[in-house]
Amino acid sequence: MGMVKILHCADIHIGALESFLGEDAAKRRYETLLTFEKIIDMAAKWEVQLVAIAGDLFDSNHIEESFVSAVFKKIREAQNIKFVFSAGNHDPLNSESPFLREDLPQNLFVLPAKDSEITLKDIGVRVYGRSFESVYCVGEEAFALNVPNDEFVNIMVQHGDLRSDLGSDYNSVTPKFIKNSGMDYIALGHTHERTEIGKLGGTHFAYCGCPEGHGFDELGCKGVYIGEVGKGVCKMQFVPTSIRQYINEKIDVSGEEDVFTLIIDTLKEKYSENYIENLYKITLVGKLLEAREIDISELSARLSSTVYFAKIKDLTELAVDLEGLAKEASLKGIFVKKMLEKMENEEDKTTIEKALYLGLKAFDSEVKYSED
């Protein structure tokens, strides 16, 4: 039985700008290019025969020529590997697409904007699919081409929205489409979250997710799928590729005097020696003594000199005797009493409780302008 070794990647978004990084944003753009080059080196090391790129290789068709030329140079150098590209909604196959140039690498094959097939006889593979021609693309009930029943391995490379109907503007790919496709494997792109390898009928399929996160809505380890595909057989594994990870971390600082050390120790324990390379959104929770104050500006400065990026949100509360305060004959006491009465009578107790503790901080001049 013939098997082909493939690497499935998608949604690399080379050239994307993560503007919230400020001065580091330009450097971060090039890190995505480095991740792509790392993927190609990985393919060569694993002796991959086919790299399936399921759309959004570039963040747009208007990025600098330096990115485009670097990508094509890397593909051209990997001359023993076949590359098949299906354009996505960010880099559609229109008049501005760099993938319509005449001087493309000879080992790079671009799927047109209509249902098409590319035969790679030397590795026993037929690759099917179609590219986005604009930002939007209507899905289809079934693939327009018939798939021969022979010894060739059938792979589809498709950027699209996996869903139960054709209601998406981003090329709906339905379970019925997959089941009746005749494919051995469908390499999907568009969703940045990786899925496990699924199977409908005789067809395996998956999203590999993005190989490098671009924000705090793309958390954790990112990568590609590498493995072997044959007639009705799929032996793919997830391989991490990201230079950095986006991570949301909640840390309880109750009773801690040295919050900075607690944060660093927590990150070291969870993310080992690579902890300094990641981007963190850290939420501080817990109860603090009334006289205790966390200086978020100082803490942010210390963390920024230790890890690549850190944003801190303080959701700590004051460890105070609310019932005792409510009995005090003072403005603070009256405030606490009124807020406790509201908490008893309102359904949304969480919001009122948050307002209560922010109010107490205000009495002690601890509320910072950026608190919400």
Contacts in CASP RR format, 6 or more apart in sequence:
PFRMAT RR
TARGET T0000
AUTHOR 0000-0000-0000
METHOD contacts of the structure
MODEL  1
MGMVKILHCADIHIGALESFLGEDAAKRRYETLLTFEKIIDMAAKWEVQL
VAIAGDLFDSNHIEESFVSAVFKKIREAQNIKFVFSAGNHDPLNSESPFL
REDLPQNLFVLPAKDSEITLKDIGVRVYGRSFESVYCVGEEAFALNVPND
EFVNIMVQHGDLRSDLGSDYNSVTPKFIKNSGMDYIALGHTHERTEIGKL
GGTHFAYCGCPEGHGFDELGCKGVYIGEVGKGVCKMQFVPTSIRQYINEK
IDVSGEEDVFTLIIDTLKEKYSENYIENLYKITLVGKLLEAREIDISELS
ARLSSTVYFAKIKDLTELAVDLEGLAKEASLKGIFVKKMLEKMENEEDKT
TIEKALYLGLKAFDSEVKYSED
1 230 0 8 1.000
1 231 0 8 1.000
1 233 0 8 1.000
2 124 0 8 1.000
2 151 0 8 1.000
2 153 0 8 1.000
2 230 0 8 1.000
2 231 0 8 1.000
3 153 0 8 1.000
3 228 0 8 1.000
3 229 0 8 1.000
3 230 0 8 1.000
3 233 0 8 1.000
4 49 0 8 1.000
4 50 0 8 1.000
4 123 0 8 1.000
4 124 0 8 1.000
4 125 0 8 1.000
4 153 0 8 1.000
4 155 0 8 1.000
4 228 0 8 1.000
4 229 0 8 1.000
4 230 0 8 1.000
5 46 0 8 1.000
5 47 0 8 1.000
5 48 0 8 1.000
5 49 0 8 1.000
5 50 0 8 1.000
5 226 0 8 1.000
5 227 0 8 1.000
5 228 0 8 1.000
6 48 0 8 1.000
6 49 0 8 1.000
6 50 0 8 1.000
6 51 0 8 1.000
6 52 0 8 1.000
6 155 0 8 1.000
6 185 0 8 1.000
6 187 0 8 1.000
6 226 0 8 1.000
6 227 0 8 1.000
6 228 0 8 1.000
6 229 0 8 1.000
6 236 0 8 1.000
7 39 0 8 1.000
7 42 0 8 1.000
7 43 0 8 1.000
7 46 0 8 1.000
7 48 0 8 1.000
7 50 0 8 1.000
7 51 0 8 1.000
7 52 0 8 1.000
7 224 0 8 1.000
7 225 0 8 1.000
7 226 0 8 1.000
7 227 0 8 1.000
8 52 0 8 1.000
8 54 0 8 1.000
8 187 0 8 1.000
8 206 0 8 1.000
8 208 0 8 1.000
8 224 0 8 1.000
8 225 0 8 1.000
8 226 0 8 1.000
8 236 0 8 1.000
9 39 0 8 1.000
9 51 0 8 1.000
9 52 0 8 1.000
9 53 0 8 1.000
9 54 0 8 1.000
9 208 0 8 1.000
9 211 0 8 1.000
9 223 0 8 1.000
9 224 0 8 1.000
9 225 0 8 1.000
10 53 0 8 1.000
10 54 0 8 1.000
10 55 0 8 1.000
10 56 0 8 1.000
10 159 0 8 1.000
10 187 0 8 1.000
10 188 0 8 1.000
10 189 0 8 1.000
10 190 0 8 1.000
10 207 0 8 1.000
10 208 0 8 1.000
10 209 0 8 1.000
10 210 0 8 1.000
11 54 0 8 1.000
11 55 0 8 1.000
11 56 0 8 1.000
11 189 0 8 1.000
11 190 0 8 1.000
11 191 0 8 1.000
11 192 0 8 1.000
11 209 0 8 1.000
11 210 0 8 1.000
11 211 0 8 1.000
12 32 0 8 1.000
12 35 0 8 1.000
12 36 0 8 1.000
12 39 0 8 1.000
12 53 0 8 1.000
12 56 0 8 1.000
12 57 0 8 1.000
12 58 0 8 1.000
12 210 0 8 1.000
12 211 0 8 1.000
12 212 0 8 1.000
13 32 0 8 1.000
13 56 0 8 1.000
13 57 0 8 1.000
13 58 0 8 1.000
13 59 0 8 1.000
13 90 0 8 1.000
13 210 0 8 1.000
13 212 0 8 1.000
13 214 0 8 1.000
14 32 0 8 1.000
14 33 0 8 1.000
14 36 0 8 1.000
14 57 0 8 1.000
14 58 0 8 1.000
14 59 0 8 1.000
14 63 0 8 1.000
14 67 0 8 1.000
14 71 0 8 1.000
15 29 0 8 1.000
15 32 0 8 1.000
15 33 0 8 1.000
15 58 0 8 1.000
15 59 0 8 1.000
15 60 0 8 1.000
15 63 0 8 1.000
15 64 0 8 1.000
15 67 0 8 1.000
16 29 0 8 1.000
16 32 0 8 1.000
16 59 0 8 1.000
16 214 0 8 1.000
17 25 0 8 1.000
17 29 0 8 1.000
17 59 0 8 1.000
18 25 0 8 1.000
18 28 0 8 1.000
18 29 0 8 1.000
18 214 0 8 1.000
18 215 0 8 1.000
19 25 0 8 1.000
21 28 0 8 1.000
21 309 0 8 1.000
24 308 0 8 1.000
24 309 0 8 1.000
31 212 0 8 1.000
31 243 0 8 1.000
31 244 0 8 1.000
32 212 0 8 1.000
32 214 0 8 1.000
33 67 0 8 1.000
33 70 0 8 1.000
33 71 0 8 1.000
34 243 0 8 1.000
35 211 0 8 1.000
35 212 0 8 1.000
35 241 0 8 1.000
35 242 0 8 1.000
35 243 0 8 1.000
36 57 0 8 1.000
36 71 0 8 1.000
36 74 0 8 1.000
36 211 0 8 1.000
37 70 0 8 1.000
37 74 0 8 1.000
38 241 0 8 1.000
39 51 0 8 1.000
39 211 0 8 1.000
39 224 0 8 1.000
39 241 0 8 1.000
40 51 0 8 1.000
40 74 0 8 1.000
40 75 0 8 1.000
40 77 0 8 1.000
40 78 0 8 1.000
40 81 0 8 1.000
42 224 0 8 1.000
42 226 0 8 1.000
42 239 0 8 1.000
42 241 0 8 1.000
43 51 0 8 1.000
43 78 0 8 1.000
43 81 0 8 1.000
43 226 0 8 1.000
44 78 0 8 1.000
44 80 0 8 1.000
44 81 0 8 1.000
46 226 0 8 1.000
46 227 0 8 1.000
48 81 0 8 1.000
48 226 0 8 1.000
48 227 0 8 1.000
49 81 0 8 1.000
49 82 0 8 1.000
49 123 0 8 1.000
49 125 0 8 1.000
50 81 0 8 1.000
50 82 0 8 1.000
50 83 0 8 1.000
50 84 0 8 1.000
50 120 0 8 1.000
50 123 0 8 1.000
50 125 0 8 1.000
50 127 0 8 1.000
50 155 0 8 1.000
51 78 0 8 1.000
51 81 0 8 1.000
51 82 0 8 1.000
51 83 0 8 1.000
51 84 0 8 1.000
52 84 0 8 1.000
52 127 0 8 1.000
52 155 0 8 1.000
52 157 0 8 1.000
52 187 0 8 1.000
53 83 0 8 1.000
53 84 0 8 1.000
53 85 0 8 1.000
53 86 0 8 1.000
53 157 0 8 1.000
54 86 0 8 1.000
54 157 0 8 1.000
54 158 0 8 1.000
54 159 0 8 1.000
54 187 0 8 1.000
54 188 0 8 1.000
54 189 0 8 1.000
54 190 0 8 1.000
54 208 0 8 1.000
55 85 0 8 1.000
55 86 0 8 1.000
55 87 0 8 1.000
55 88 0 8 1.000
55 90 0 8 1.000
55 91 0 8 1.000
55 131 0 8 1.000
55 132 0 8 1.000
55 159 0 8 1.000
55 189 0 8 1.000
55 190 0 8 1.000
56 88 0 8 1.000
56 89 0 8 1.000
56 90 0 8 1.000
56 91 0 8 1.000
56 159 0 8 1.000
56 189 0 8 1.000
56 190 0 8 1.000
57 71 0 8 1.000
57 85 0 8 1.000
57 91 0 8 1.000
58 67 0 8 1.000
58 68 0 8 1.000
58 71 0 8 1.000
58 90 0 8 1.000
58 91 0 8 1.000
58 98 0 8 1.000
59 90 0 8 1.000
59 91 0 8 1.000
60 90 0 8 1.000
60 91 0 8 1.000
61 91 0 8 1.000
61 92 0 8 1.000
61 94 0 8 1.000
61 96 0 8 1.000
61 97 0 8 1.000
61 98 0 8 1.000
62 96 0 8 1.000
68 98 0 8 1.000
72 98 0 8 1.000
72 104 0 8 1.000
72 105 0 8 1.000
72 108 0 8 1.000
75 83 0 8 1.000
75 105 0 8 1.000
75 107 0 8 1.000
75 108 0 8 1.000
76 105 0 8 1.000
76 106 0 8 1.000
76 107 0 8 1.000
76 108 0 8 1.000
78 107 0 8 1.000
79 106 0 8 1.000
79 107 0 8 1.000
81 107 0 8 1.000
82 107 0 8 1.000
82 109 0 8 1.000
82 120 0 8 1.000
82 123 0 8 1.000
82 125 0 8 1.000
83 105 0 8 1.000
83 107 0 8 1.000
83 108 0 8 1.000
83 109 0 8 1.000
84 109 0 8 1.000
84 110 0 8 1.000
84 111 0 8 1.000
84 118 0 8 1.000
84 127 0 8 1.000
84 157 0 8 1.000
85 99 0 8 1.000
85 108 0 8 1.000
85 109 0 8 1.000
85 110 0 8 1.000
85 111 0 8 1.000
85 131 0 8 1.000
85 157 0 8 1.000
86 111 0 8 1.000
86 129 0 8 1.000
86 130 0 8 1.000
86 131 0 8 1.000
86 157 0 8 1.000
86 158 0 8 1.000
86 159 0 8 1.000
87 93 0 8 1.000
87 97 0 8 1.000
87 99 0 8 1.000
87 110 0 8 1.000
87 111 0 8 1.000
87 113 0 8 1.000
87 131 0 8 1.000
87 132 0 8 1.000
87 133 0 8 1.000
87 159 0 8 1.000
88 131 0 8 1.000
88 132 0 8 1.000
88 137 0 8 1.000
88 159 0 8 1.000
88 160 0 8 1.000
88 189 0 8 1.000
88 190 0 8 1.000
89 132 0 8 1.000
89 135 0 8 1.000
89 136 0 8 1.000
89 137 0 8 1.000
89 159 0 8 1.000
89 170 0 8 1.000
89 190 0 8 1.000
91 97 0 8 1.000
91 99 0 8 1.000
92 131 0 8 1.000
92 132 0 8 1.000
92 133 0 8 1.000
92 134 0 8 1.000
92 135 0 8 1.000
93 99 0 8 1.000
93 100 0 8 1.000
93 110 0 8 1.000
93 112 0 8 1.000
93 113 0 8 1.000
93 131 0 8 1.000
93 132 0 8 1.000
93 133 0 8 1.000
94 133 0 8 1.000
94 134 0 8 1.000
99 110 0 8 1.000
100 110 0 8 1.000
104 110 0 8 1.000
109 118 0 8 1.000
109 120 0 8 1.000
109 127 0 8 1.000
110 131 0 8 1.000
111 118 0 8 1.000
111 127 0 8 1.000
111 129 0 8 1.000
111 130 0 8 1.000
111 131 0 8 1.000
111 157 0 8 1.000
112 130 0 8 1.000
112 131 0 8 1.000
113 130 0 8 1.000
113 131 0 8 1.000
113 132 0 8 1.000
113 133 0 8 1.000
114 130 0 8 1.000
114 144 0 8 1.000
115 128 0 8 1.000
115 129 0 8 1.000
115 130 0 8 1.000
115 140 0 8 1.000
115 143 0 8 1.000
115 144 0 8 1.000
115 145 0 8 1.000
116 128 0 8 1.000
116 129 0 8 1.000
116 130 0 8 1.000
116 145 0 8 1.000
117 126 0 8 1.000
117 127 0 8 1.000
117 128 0 8 1.000
117 129 0 8 1.000
117 145 0 8 1.000
118 126 0 8 1.000
118 127 0 8 1.000
118 128 0 8 1.000
119 125 0 8 1.000
119 126 0 8 1.000
119 152 0 8 1.000
120 126 0 8 1.000
120 127 0 8 1.000
124 151 0 8 1.000
124 152 0 8 1.000
124 153 0 8 1.000
125 152 0 8 1.000
125 153 0 8 1.000
125 154 0 8 1.000
125 155 0 8 1.000
126 147 0 8 1.000
126 148 0 8 1.000
126 152 0 8 1.000
126 153 0 8 1.000
126 154 0 8 1.000
126 155 0 8 1.000
127 155 0 8 1.000
127 156 0 8 1.000
127 157 0 8 1.000
128 143 0 8 1.000
128 145 0 8 1.000
128 147 0 8 1.000
128 154 0 8 1.000
128 155 0 8 1.000
128 156 0 8 1.000
128 157 0 8 1.000
128 181 0 8 1.000
128 183 0 8 1.000
129 143 0 8 1.000
129 156 0 8 1.000
129 157 0 8 1.000
129 158 0 8 1.000
130 158 0 8 1.000
131 159 0 8 1.000
132 159 0 8 1.000
132 171 0 8 1.000
136 169 0 8 1.000
136 170 0 8 1.000
137 159 0 8 1.000
137 160 0 8 1.000
137 169 0 8 1.000
137 170 0 8 1.000
137 171 0 8 1.000
138 166 0 8 1.000
138 169 0 8 1.000
138 171 0 8 1.000
138 172 0 8 1.000
139 166 0 8 1.000
139 168 0 8 1.000
139 171 0 8 1.000
139 172 0 8 1.000
139 173 0 8 1.000
140 166 0 8 1.000
140 177 0 8 1.000
141 166 0 8 1.000
141 174 0 8 1.000
141 176 0 8 1.000
141 177 0 8 1.000
142 176 0 8 1.000
142 177 0 8 1.000
142 180 0 8 1.000
142 181 0 8 1.000
143 156 0 8 1.000
143 177 0 8 1.000
143 181 0 8 1.000
147 154 0 8 1.000
147 181 0 8 1.000
147 182 0 8 1.000
147 183 0 8 1.000
151 231 0 8 1.000
153 184 0 8 1.000
153 185 0 8 1.000
153 229 0 8 1.000
153 230 0 8 1.000
153 231 0 8 1.000
154 182 0 8 1.000
154 183 0 8 1.000
154 184 0 8 1.000
154 185 0 8 1.000
155 183 0 8 1.000
155 184 0 8 1.000
155 185 0 8 1.000
155 186 0 8 1.000
155 187 0 8 1.000
155 229 0 8 1.000
156 181 0 8 1.000
156 183 0 8 1.000
156 185 0 8 1.000
156 186 0 8 1.000
156 187 0 8 1.000
157 186 0 8 1.000
157 187 0 8 1.000
158 171 0 8 1.000
158 173 0 8 1.000
158 186 0 8 1.000
158 187 0 8 1.000
158 188 0 8 1.000
158 189 0 8 1.000
159 170 0 8 1.000
159 171 0 8 1.000
159 188 0 8 1.000
159 189 0 8 1.000
159 190 0 8 1.000
160 168 0 8 1.000
160 170 0 8 1.000
160 171 0 8 1.000
160 172 0 8 1.000
160 173 0 8 1.000
160 188 0 8 1.000
160 189 0 8 1.000
160 190 0 8 1.000
161 168 0 8 1.000
161 170 0 8 1.000
161 171 0 8 1.000
161 172 0 8 1.000
161 173 0 8 1.000
161 190 0 8 1.000
161 191 0 8 1.000
162 173 0 8 1.000
162 174 0 8 1.000
162 188 0 8 1.000
162 191 0 8 1.000
162 207 0 8 1.000
163 172 0 8 1.000
163 173 0 8 1.000
163 174 0 8 1.000
164 174 0 8 1.000
164 175 0 8 1.000
165 172 0 8 1.000
165 174 0 8 1.000
166 172 0 8 1.000
166 174 0 8 1.000
170 190 0 8 1.000
171 190 0 8 1.000
173 186 0 8 1.000
173 188 0 8 1.000
175 200 0 8 1.000
178 186 0 8 1.000
178 200 0 8 1.000
178 203 0 8 1.000
178 205 0 8 1.000
179 200 0 8 1.000
179 201 0 8 1.000
179 202 0 8 1.000
179 203 0 8 1.000
181 203 0 8 1.000
182 202 0 8 1.000
182 203 0 8 1.000
183 203 0 8 1.000
183 205 0 8 1.000
184 202 0 8 1.000
184 203 0 8 1.000
184 204 0 8 1.000
184 229 0 8 1.000
184 230 0 8 1.000
184 231 0 8 1.000
184 232 0 8 1.000
184 233 0 8 1.000
184 234 0 8 1.000
185 203 0 8 1.000
185 204 0 8 1.000
185 205 0 8 1.000
185 229 0 8 1.000
185 230 0 8 1.000
185 234 0 8 1.000
185 236 0 8 1.000
186 203 0 8 1.000
186 204 0 8 1.000
186 205 0 8 1.000
186 206 0 8 1.000
187 205 0 8 1.000
187 206 0 8 1.000
187 208 0 8 1.000
187 225 0 8 1.000
188 205 0 8 1.000
188 206 0 8 1.000
188 207 0 8 1.000
188 208 0 8 1.000
189 207 0 8 1.000
189 208 0 8 1.000
189 209 0 8 1.000
190 207 0 8 1.000
191 207 0 8 1.000
191 209 0 8 1.000
192 209 0 8 1.000
192 210 0 8 1.000
192 213 0 8 1.000
192 218 0 8 1.000
193 207 0 8 1.000
193 209 0 8 1.000
193 218 0 8 1.000
194 206 0 8 1.000
194 207 0 8 1.000
194 208 0 8 1.000
194 209 0 8 1.000
194 222 0 8 1.000
194 223 0 8 1.000
194 238 0 8 1.000
195 206 0 8 1.000
195 207 0 8 1.000
195 209 0 8 1.000
196 206 0 8 1.000
197 204 0 8 1.000
197 205 0 8 1.000
197 206 0 8 1.000
197 225 0 8 1.000
197 234 0 8 1.000
197 236 0 8 1.000
198 204 0 8 1.000
198 205 0 8 1.000
198 206 0 8 1.000
199 205 0 8 1.000
199 234 0 8 1.000
202 232 0 8 1.000
204 229 0 8 1.000
204 232 0 8 1.000
204 234 0 8 1.000
204 236 0 8 1.000
206 225 0 8 1.000
206 236 0 8 1.000
208 223 0 8 1.000
208 224 0 8 1.000
208 225 0 8 1.000
208 238 0 8 1.000
209 222 0 8 1.000
209 223 0 8 1.000
210 218 0 8 1.000
210 222 0 8 1.000
210 223 0 8 1.000
211 222 0 8 1.000
211 223 0 8 1.000
211 224 0 8 1.000
211 241 0 8 1.000
211 242 0 8 1.000
212 222 0 8 1.000
212 223 0 8 1.000
212 241 0 8 1.000
212 242 0 8 1.000
212 243 0 8 1.000
212 244 0 8 1.000
213 220 0 8 1.000
213 222 0 8 1.000
213 242 0 8 1.000
213 244 0 8 1.000
213 245 0 8 1.000
213 246 0 8 1.000
215 246 0 8 1.000
215 279 0 8 1.000
216 246 0 8 1.000
216 248 0 8 1.000
216 279 0 8 1.000
216 281 0 8 1.000
218 246 0 8 1.000
219 245 0 8 1.000
219 246 0 8 1.000
219 247 0 8 1.000
219 248 0 8 1.000
220 242 0 8 1.000
220 245 0 8 1.000
220 246 0 8 1.000
220 247 0 8 1.000
221 240 0 8 1.000
221 242 0 8 1.000
221 245 0 8 1.000
222 240 0 8 1.000
222 241 0 8 1.000
222 242 0 8 1.000
222 245 0 8 1.000
223 238 0 8 1.000
223 239 0 8 1.000
223 240 0 8 1.000
223 241 0 8 1.000
223 242 0 8 1.000
224 238 0 8 1.000
224 239 0 8 1.000
224 241 0 8 1.000
225 236 0 8 1.000
225 237 0 8 1.000
225 238 0 8 1.000
225 239 0 8 1.000
226 236 0 8 1.000
226 237 0 8 1.000
226 239 0 8 1.000
227 235 0 8 1.000
227 236 0 8 1.000
227 237 0 8 1.000
228 234 0 8 1.000
228 235 0 8 1.000
228 236 0 8 1.000
229 235 0 8 1.000
229 236 0 8 1.000
243 277 0 8 1.000
244 277 0 8 1.000
244 278 0 8 1.000
244 279 0 8 1.000
244 308 0 8 1.000
245 271 0 8 1.000
245 277 0 8 1.000
245 278 0 8 1.000
245 279 0 8 1.000
246 278 0 8 1.000
246 279 0 8 1.000
246 281 0 8 1.000
247 271 0 8 1.000
247 278 0 8 1.000
247 279 0 8 1.000
247 280 0 8 1.000
247 281 0 8 1.000
248 280 0 8 1.000
248 281 0 8 1.000
248 283 0 8 1.000
249 266 0 8 1.000
249 267 0 8 1.000
249 270 0 8 1.000
249 280 0 8 1.000
249 281 0 8 1.000
249 282 0 8 1.000
249 283 0 8 1.000
250 282 0 8 1.000
250 283 0 8 1.000
250 285 0 8 1.000
251 262 0 8 1.000
251 263 0 8 1.000
251 266 0 8 1.000
251 282 0 8 1.000
251 283 0 8 1.000
251 284 0 8 1.000
251 285 0 8 1.000
252 285 0 8 1.000
252 286 0 8 1.000
253 259 0 8 1.000
253 262 0 8 1.000
253 284 0 8 1.000
253 285 0 8 1.000
253 286 0 8 1.000
253 288 0 8 1.000
253 294 0 8 1.000
253 316 0 8 1.000
254 286 0 8 1.000
254 287 0 8 1.000
254 288 0 8 1.000
254 319 0 8 1.000
255 287 0 8 1.000
255 288 0 8 1.000
255 289 0 8 1.000
256 262 0 8 1.000
259 284 0 8 1.000
259 294 0 8 1.000
259 299 0 8 1.000
260 299 0 8 1.000
260 302 0 8 1.000
260 303 0 8 1.000
263 282 0 8 1.000
263 299 0 8 1.000
263 303 0 8 1.000
264 306 0 8 1.000
267 275 0 8 1.000
267 278 0 8 1.000
267 280 0 8 1.000
267 307 0 8 1.000
268 275 0 8 1.000
271 278 0 8 1.000
275 307 0 8 1.000
276 306 0 8 1.000
276 307 0 8 1.000
276 308 0 8 1.000
277 307 0 8 1.000
277 308 0 8 1.000
278 307 0 8 1.000
278 308 0 8 1.000
278 309 0 8 1.000
279 307 0 8 1.000
279 308 0 8 1.000
279 309 0 8 1.000
279 310 0 8 1.000
280 303 0 8 1.000
280 307 0 8 1.000
280 309 0 8 1.000
280 310 0 8 1.000
280 311 0 8 1.000
281 310 0 8 1.000
281 311 0 8 1.000
281 313 0 8 1.000
282 303 0 8 1.000
282 310 0 8 1.000
282 311 0 8 1.000
282 312 0 8 1.000
282 313 0 8 1.000
283 312 0 8 1.000
283 313 0 8 1.000
283 315 0 8 1.000
284 294 0 8 1.000
284 312 0 8 1.000
284 313 0 8 1.000
284 314 0 8 1.000
284 315 0 8 1.000
284 316 0 8 1.000
285 315 0 8 1.000
285 316 0 8 1.000
286 315 0 8 1.000
286 316 0 8 1.000
286 317 0 8 1.000
287 316 0 8 1.000
287 317 0 8 1.000
287 318 0 8 1.000
287 319 0 8 1.000
288 294 0 8 1.000
288 316 0 8 1.000
288 317 0 8 1.000
288 318 0 8 1.000
288 319 0 8 1.000
289 318 0 8 1.000
289 319 0 8 1.000
290 318 0 8 1.000
290 319 0 8 1.000
290 320 0 8 1.000
290 360 0 8 1.000
290 364 0 8 1.000
293 366 0 8 1.000
294 314 0 8 1.000
294 316 0 8 1.000
296 312 0 8 1.000
296 314 0 8 1.000
296 368 0 8 1.000
296 370 0 8 1.000
297 368 0 8 1.000
299 312 0 8 1.000
300 310 0 8 1.000
300 311 0 8 1.000
300 312 0 8 1.000
303 310 0 8 1.000
303 312 0 8 1.000
304 310 0 8 1.000
314 371 0 8 1.000
317 357 0 8 1.000
318 357 0 8 1.000
318 360 0 8 1.000
318 361 0 8 1.000
320 360 0 8 1.000
322 336 0 8 1.000
322 340 0 8 1.000
322 356 0 8 1.000
323 340 0 8 1.000
325 332 0 8 1.000
325 333 0 8 1.000
325 336 0 8 1.000
326 333 0 8 1.000
326 336 0 8 1.000
326 337 0 8 1.000
326 340 0 8 1.000
327 333 0 8 1.000
327 337 0 8 1.000
328 336 0 8 1.000
331 363 0 8 1.000
332 360 0 8 1.000
332 363 0 8 1.000
335 359 0 8 1.000
335 363 0 8 1.000
336 356 0 8 1.000
336 360 0 8 1.000
339 352 0 8 1.000
339 355 0 8 1.000
339 356 0 8 1.000
340 356 0 8 1.000
342 352 0 8 1.000
343 349 0 8 1.000
343 352 0 8 1.000
343 353 0 8 1.000
343 356 0 8 1.000
346 352 0 8 1.000
358 367 0 8 1.000
358 371 0 8 1.000
359 367 0 8 1.000
361 367 0 8 1.000
361 371 0 8 1.000
END
